[in-house]
């Protein structure tokens, strides 16, 4: 028998971790990082009219 069962890692890389999904994940992580970094600063321009 020369047939080998497909390895789970190759399936993962081929169908789940595509270039498009990697780019979407990187963009999401960048947006989350920007939100976390800038969350402690209050937007002063909102309160200027009050």
Order of alpha helices (4+ residues) and beta strands (2+ residues): alpha-alpha
